[in-house]
Amino acid sequence: MPDHVQAFQDTTQTVAVIGAGLIGLSWAALFTAAGKQVNLYDSRPEAGQHMADFWVSVKPTLIRLGLASAATEPKVEVFAALADAVGDADFIQECIPERLEAKQTLYAEMEPHLKAHAIVATSSSGLKLSDLQAGWQVPGRVIIAHPFNPPHLIPLVELYGNERTDADVLPRASAFYERCGKVVVTLQREVLAHVANRLQAALWREAIHLVLEGVASLKDIDTAVHAGPGLRWAVMGPHLLLNLGGGEGGLRAYCEQFRDSYHQWWDDLGTPQLTDANIDTLVNALQAEIDGREYTELRAERDEKLVAILGAMKEVDARQRQARRPA
């Protein structure tokens, strides 16, 4: 157990999820599977039905991941008023659309009704925390907590707090998310789009470039990722993997051997833009990869494979922990 979890035991009982879109529903499913009471708020009256349908669709996956059991029933209450949803919440996960003005308006309405020590975590993928704190009377309880879609499956959550953030907030948030099965990384300084989206953007930019330059088909470029480096990245990050690629000499040996090659490759990388014409090219090329399959079928395939990978990794981690224990 990480030290900060020992120091900050998770005492969260009630979580408010604000916004019942795809991300909000996924967060809500994860939190209720972790035994939390979830107060769900969305301006749409059909939010409750969306949540019920989503739970039915993801419960088997949560069971396979060990995050829920067949007996688990969602403890979710849908609220028509924002003040009622957040009033008794220890933790608020805000998931409304990525518009700064809309979030600031929501926060101004929300803040007077919060408990004194409640944490407000935004799922924002790219907005700056300093901008999101503007207008708060007590900005120290607001943090970035960016998930990777879908949050109930992908373990990663990126946390960021700044100099205005209260000292207990990030440790408490880390403990809370880890109790819910998440893997937490903490940014040390503010940067546009955080860490994971920047890495994803860098890879996708070059993938687009290769399509537009006719180097390979879109389908083959996707295959080159998931059947090649993507498999390695699922188990270790790039620096650790390349450390292994350097043999006994490690990362230093790898860098010294391949520095000139990487400099040439980096200089040759493309810088495409998502123009209307380029979007049309990508979408048309994607049809060969989709091959007539519907969205729901593709999502089910993704989730099935993710669950298999996560399950296998959990088994390996458990064996390694057991092997490290003193006899």
C-alpha positions as CSV (number, residue, x, y, z in Angstrom):
1,M,0.0,0.0,0.0
2,P,1.4,3.4,-1.0
3,D,2.5,5.6,1.9
4,H,0.1,8.4,1.1
5,V,-2.8,5.9,1.3
6,Q,-1.7,4.9,4.8
7,A,-1.5,8.5,5.8
8,F,-4.8,9.5,4.2
9,Q,-7.2,6.6,4.5
10,D,-10.2,6.9,2.2
11,T,-13.2,8.0,4.3
12,T,-15.3,9.0,1.3
13,Q,-18.9,7.7,1.6
14,T,-20.8,9.8,-0.9
15,V,-19.6,10.9,-4.4
16,A,-21.4,13.4,-6.5
17,V,-21.0,12.9,-10.3
18,I,-21.9,16.0,-12.2
19,G,-22.8,15.3,-15.8
20,A,-24.2,12.0,-17.1
21,G,-22.5,11.8,-20.5
22,L,-20.3,8.9,-21.4
23,I,-17.5,9.9,-19.0
24,G,-19.8,10.7,-16.1
25,L,-21.7,7.4,-16.4
26,S,-18.5,5.5,-16.5
27,W,-17.2,7.3,-13.4
28,A,-20.5,6.7,-11.6
29,A,-20.4,3.0,-12.4
30,L,-16.9,2.7,-11.0
31,F,-17.7,4.6,-7.9
32,T,-20.8,2.6,-7.1
33,A,-19.0,-0.7,-7.8
34,A,-16.4,0.5,-5.2
35,G,-19.3,0.8,-2.6
36,K,-19.8,4.5,-2.7
37,Q,-23.1,6.2,-2.7
38,V,-23.3,8.2,-5.9
39,N,-25.4,11.3,-6.3
40,L,-25.8,11.9,-10.0
41,Y,-26.8,15.2,-11.4
42,D,-27.5,16.1,-15.1
43,S,-29.8,18.7,-16.6
44,R,-31.5,16.1,-18.8
45,P,-34.5,14.3,-17.3
46,E,-33.5,11.0,-18.9
47,A,-30.2,10.8,-17.0
48,G,-31.5,8.2,-14.6
49,Q,-32.5,5.8,-17.4
50,H,-29.2,6.4,-19.1
51,M,-27.4,5.4,-15.9
52,A,-29.6,2.3,-15.4
53,D,-28.9,1.1,-19.0
54,F,-25.2,1.8,-18.7
55,W,-24.9,-0.1,-15.4
56,V,-26.6,-3.2,-17.0
57,S,-24.1,-3.0,-19.9
58,V,-20.9,-2.7,-17.9
59,K,-21.7,-4.8,-14.8
60,P,-20.4,-8.0,-16.4
61,T,-17.2,-6.3,-17.2
62,L,-16.8,-4.9,-13.7
63,I,-17.4,-8.4,-12.3
64,R,-14.7,-9.9,-14.5
65,L,-12.3,-7.2,-13.4
66,G,-13.0,-8.0,-9.7
67,L,-14.5,-4.6,-9.1
68,A,-18.0,-5.8,-8.5
69,S,-19.9,-9.1,-7.8
70,A,-23.1,-10.6,-9.1
71,A,-24.8,-9.3,-6.0
72,T,-23.6,-5.7,-6.5
73,E,-26.5,-3.2,-7.0
74,P,-25.8,0.4,-7.9
75,K,-26.3,2.9,-5.1
76,V,-27.1,5.8,-7.4
77,E,-29.6,8.5,-6.7
78,V,-30.4,11.0,-9.5
79,F,-31.0,14.6,-8.5
80,A,-32.9,17.3,-10.3
81,A,-31.1,20.1,-8.4
82,L,-27.3,20.6,-8.3
83,A,-27.4,21.9,-4.7
84,D,-29.1,18.7,-3.5
85,A,-26.6,16.5,-5.3
86,V,-23.5,18.0,-3.9
87,G,-24.8,19.0,-0.4
88,D,-23.8,15.8,1.4
89,A,-21.0,14.7,-1.0
90,D,-17.4,14.2,0.3
91,F,-16.0,14.1,-3.3
92,I,-17.4,15.7,-6.5
93,Q,-16.4,14.4,-9.9
94,E,-17.3,17.1,-12.5
95,C,-17.8,15.8,-16.0
96,I,-19.6,18.5,-18.0
97,P,-18.5,19.4,-21.5
98,E,-15.1,21.0,-22.0
99,R,-16.1,24.6,-22.0
100,L,-14.4,26.9,-19.5
101,E,-17.4,29.4,-19.2
102,A,-19.8,26.5,-18.5
103,K,-17.6,25.0,-15.8
104,Q,-17.1,28.4,-14.1
105,T,-20.8,29.0,-14.1
106,L,-21.4,25.5,-12.7
107,Y,-18.8,26.1,-9.9
108,A,-20.3,29.4,-8.9
109,E,-23.7,27.7,-8.4
110,M,-22.1,24.7,-6.7
111,E,-19.7,26.3,-4.2
112,P,-22.1,27.7,-1.6
113,H,-23.6,24.2,-1.1
114,L,-20.4,22.2,-0.6
115,K,-19.2,20.6,2.6
116,A,-16.2,22.4,4.1
117,H,-13.7,19.7,3.2
118,A,-15.2,18.3,0.0
119,I,-12.9,17.9,-3.0
120,V,-14.0,19.0,-6.4
121,A,-12.2,17.1,-9.2
122,T,-12.8,18.0,-12.8
123,S,-12.4,15.4,-15.6
124,S,-11.1,18.2,-17.9
125,S,-8.8,16.9,-20.5
126,G,-7.1,20.2,-21.4
127,L,-8.3,23.2,-19.5
128,K,-5.9,24.9,-17.1
129,L,-6.5,24.5,-13.4
130,S,-5.6,28.2,-12.8
131,D,-8.5,29.2,-15.1
132,L,-10.9,26.7,-13.5
133,Q,-10.1,28.2,-10.1
134,A,-11.1,31.7,-11.1
135,G,-14.2,32.8,-9.3
136,W,-13.9,30.3,-6.5
137,Q,-14.1,31.7,-2.9
138,V,-12.0,28.7,-1.7
139,P,-10.0,27.5,-4.7
140,G,-7.8,25.2,-2.7
141,R,-10.3,22.3,-2.9
142,V,-10.4,22.1,-6.8
143,I,-8.1,19.8,-8.7
144,I,-7.7,18.2,-12.1
145,A,-8.5,14.5,-12.2
146,H,-8.3,13.5,-15.9
147,P,-9.3,9.9,-16.7
148,F,-8.7,8.0,-19.9
149,N,-11.9,6.8,-21.6
150,P,-13.7,4.7,-20.4
151,P,-12.8,5.4,-16.7
152,H,-14.4,2.2,-15.4
153,L,-11.9,0.2,-17.5
154,I,-8.8,2.2,-18.1
155,P,-7.0,2.5,-14.7
156,L,-5.2,5.8,-15.4
157,V,-6.2,9.1,-13.7
158,E,-4.0,12.2,-13.9
159,L,-4.0,14.5,-10.9
160,Y,-2.8,18.1,-10.8
161,G,-2.9,20.7,-8.1
162,N,-1.1,24.0,-8.0
163,E,0.2,26.4,-5.4
164,R,-3.3,27.4,-4.4
165,T,-4.3,23.7,-3.7
166,D,-4.7,22.8,0.0
167,A,-2.0,20.4,1.2
168,D,-4.3,17.6,2.0
169,V,-6.3,17.5,-1.2
170,L,-4.0,15.6,-3.6
171,P,-3.1,12.9,-1.1
172,R,-6.8,12.5,-0.2
173,A,-7.7,12.3,-3.8
174,S,-5.0,9.8,-4.6
175,A,-6.1,7.6,-1.7
176,F,-9.8,7.8,-2.9
177,Y,-9.0,6.9,-6.5
178,E,-6.7,4.1,-5.6
179,R,-9.4,2.6,-3.3
180,C,-11.6,2.6,-6.4
181,G,-9.0,0.7,-8.4
182,K,-7.4,3.5,-10.3
183,V,-3.7,4.0,-11.1
184,V,-2.7,7.6,-10.2
185,V,-0.1,9.8,-11.7
186,T,0.5,13.4,-10.4
187,L,1.7,16.2,-12.6
188,Q,4.4,18.4,-11.1
189,R,3.6,21.4,-13.2
190,E,0.7,22.6,-15.4
191,V,0.9,21.8,-19.1
192,L,-1.7,21.9,-21.8
193,A,-3.5,18.5,-22.2
194,H,-1.7,17.0,-19.2
195,V,0.6,14.0,-19.9
196,A,-1.3,11.1,-21.5
197,N,-3.2,13.1,-24.1
198,R,0.1,14.8,-25.2
199,L,1.7,11.4,-25.7
200,Q,-1.4,10.2,-27.6
201,A,-1.5,13.4,-29.7
202,A,2.2,12.9,-30.6
203,L,1.7,9.4,-31.8
204,W,-1.6,10.2,-33.6
205,R,0.0,13.2,-35.4
206,E,2.6,10.9,-37.0
207,A,0.0,8.2,-37.7
208,I,-2.1,10.8,-39.6
209,H,1.1,12.0,-41.5
210,L,1.8,8.4,-42.6
211,V,-1.7,8.0,-43.9
212,L,-1.7,11.3,-45.8
213,E,1.7,10.6,-47.3
214,G,0.6,7.2,-48.5
215,V,3.2,5.3,-46.6
216,A,0.8,2.6,-45.6
217,S,-3.0,2.1,-45.3
218,L,-4.7,3.4,-42.2
219,K,-5.6,-0.2,-41.3
220,D,-1.9,-1.3,-41.5
221,I,-0.8,1.8,-39.5
222,D,-3.3,0.9,-36.7
223,T,-2.1,-2.7,-36.9
224,A,1.6,-1.5,-36.6
225,V,0.7,0.1,-33.3
226,H,-1.5,-2.5,-31.6
227,A,0.5,-5.5,-32.8
228,G,3.9,-3.9,-32.2
229,P,4.9,-1.2,-29.7
230,G,1.3,-1.0,-28.3
231,L,1.8,-4.5,-26.8
232,R,4.9,-3.4,-25.1
233,W,3.5,-0.1,-23.9
234,A,0.6,-2.0,-22.2
235,V,3.1,-3.5,-19.7
236,M,5.9,-0.8,-19.4
237,G,6.4,2.8,-20.3
238,P,8.8,3.9,-23.1
239,H,11.8,4.8,-20.9
240,L,11.7,1.5,-19.0
241,L,11.3,-0.5,-22.2
242,L,14.2,1.3,-24.0
243,N,16.3,0.7,-20.9
244,L,15.8,-3.0,-21.6
245,G,16.6,-2.3,-25.2
246,G,20.0,-1.1,-24.2
247,G,20.9,-4.5,-22.7
248,E,23.1,-4.6,-19.7
249,G,24.1,-1.0,-20.5
250,G,20.5,0.2,-20.0
251,L,19.1,3.5,-21.2
252,R,22.4,5.2,-21.5
253,A,23.7,2.5,-23.9
254,Y,20.5,2.7,-25.9
255,C,20.7,6.5,-26.3
256,E,24.4,6.4,-27.2
257,Q,23.8,3.8,-29.8
258,F,20.7,5.3,-31.4
259,R,20.9,9.0,-30.8
260,D,21.8,9.9,-34.4
261,S,19.0,7.7,-35.8
262,Y,16.4,9.3,-33.5
263,H,17.6,12.8,-34.4
264,Q,17.0,12.0,-38.1
265,W,13.6,10.4,-37.4
266,W,12.5,13.3,-35.3
267,D,13.5,15.8,-37.9
268,D,11.5,13.8,-40.5
269,L,8.2,13.5,-38.5
270,G,5.2,15.2,-40.0
271,T,3.1,18.1,-38.8
272,P,-0.4,17.5,-40.4
273,Q,-3.4,19.6,-39.5
274,L,-7.0,18.4,-39.1
275,T,-8.3,20.2,-42.1
276,D,-11.7,19.3,-43.5
277,A,-10.0,17.6,-46.4
278,N,-7.7,15.6,-44.2
279,I,-10.6,14.6,-41.9
280,D,-12.4,13.3,-45.0
281,T,-9.4,11.3,-46.0
282,L,-9.1,9.7,-42.6
283,V,-12.8,8.9,-42.2
284,N,-12.9,7.4,-45.7
285,A,-9.8,5.3,-45.1
286,L,-11.2,4.1,-41.7
287,Q,-14.1,2.3,-43.4
288,A,-11.7,-0.4,-44.7
289,E,-10.6,-1.0,-41.1
290,I,-14.2,-1.0,-39.7
291,D,-15.3,-3.3,-42.5
292,G,-19.0,-2.7,-41.8
293,R,-18.9,-3.3,-38.1
294,E,-21.3,-1.2,-35.9
295,Y,-20.1,1.1,-33.1
296,T,-21.5,-1.2,-30.4
297,E,-19.7,-4.2,-31.9
298,L,-16.4,-2.3,-31.9
299,R,-16.9,-1.0,-28.4
300,A,-17.6,-4.6,-27.2
301,E,-14.4,-5.8,-28.9
302,R,-12.3,-3.1,-27.3
303,D,-13.7,-3.8,-23.9
304,E,-13.3,-7.6,-24.2
305,K,-9.7,-7.2,-25.1
306,L,-9.0,-4.6,-22.4
307,V,-10.5,-6.8,-19.7
308,A,-8.4,-9.7,-20.9
309,I,-5.2,-7.6,-20.8
310,L,-6.0,-6.2,-17.4
311,G,-6.9,-9.6,-16.0
312,A,-3.7,-11.1,-17.2
313,M,-1.6,-8.2,-15.8
314,K,-3.4,-8.5,-12.4
315,E,-2.4,-12.2,-12.2
316,V,1.2,-11.4,-13.0
317,D,1.3,-8.6,-10.5
318,A,-0.2,-10.9,-7.8
319,R,2.5,-13.6,-8.5
320,Q,5.3,-11.1,-8.4
321,R,4.0,-9.6,-5.1
322,Q,3.9,-13.1,-3.7
323,A,7.4,-13.9,-4.9
324,R,8.7,-10.7,-3.2
325,R,7.3,-11.6,0.2
326,P,9.7,-12.9,2.8
327,A,9.6,-16.6,3.3
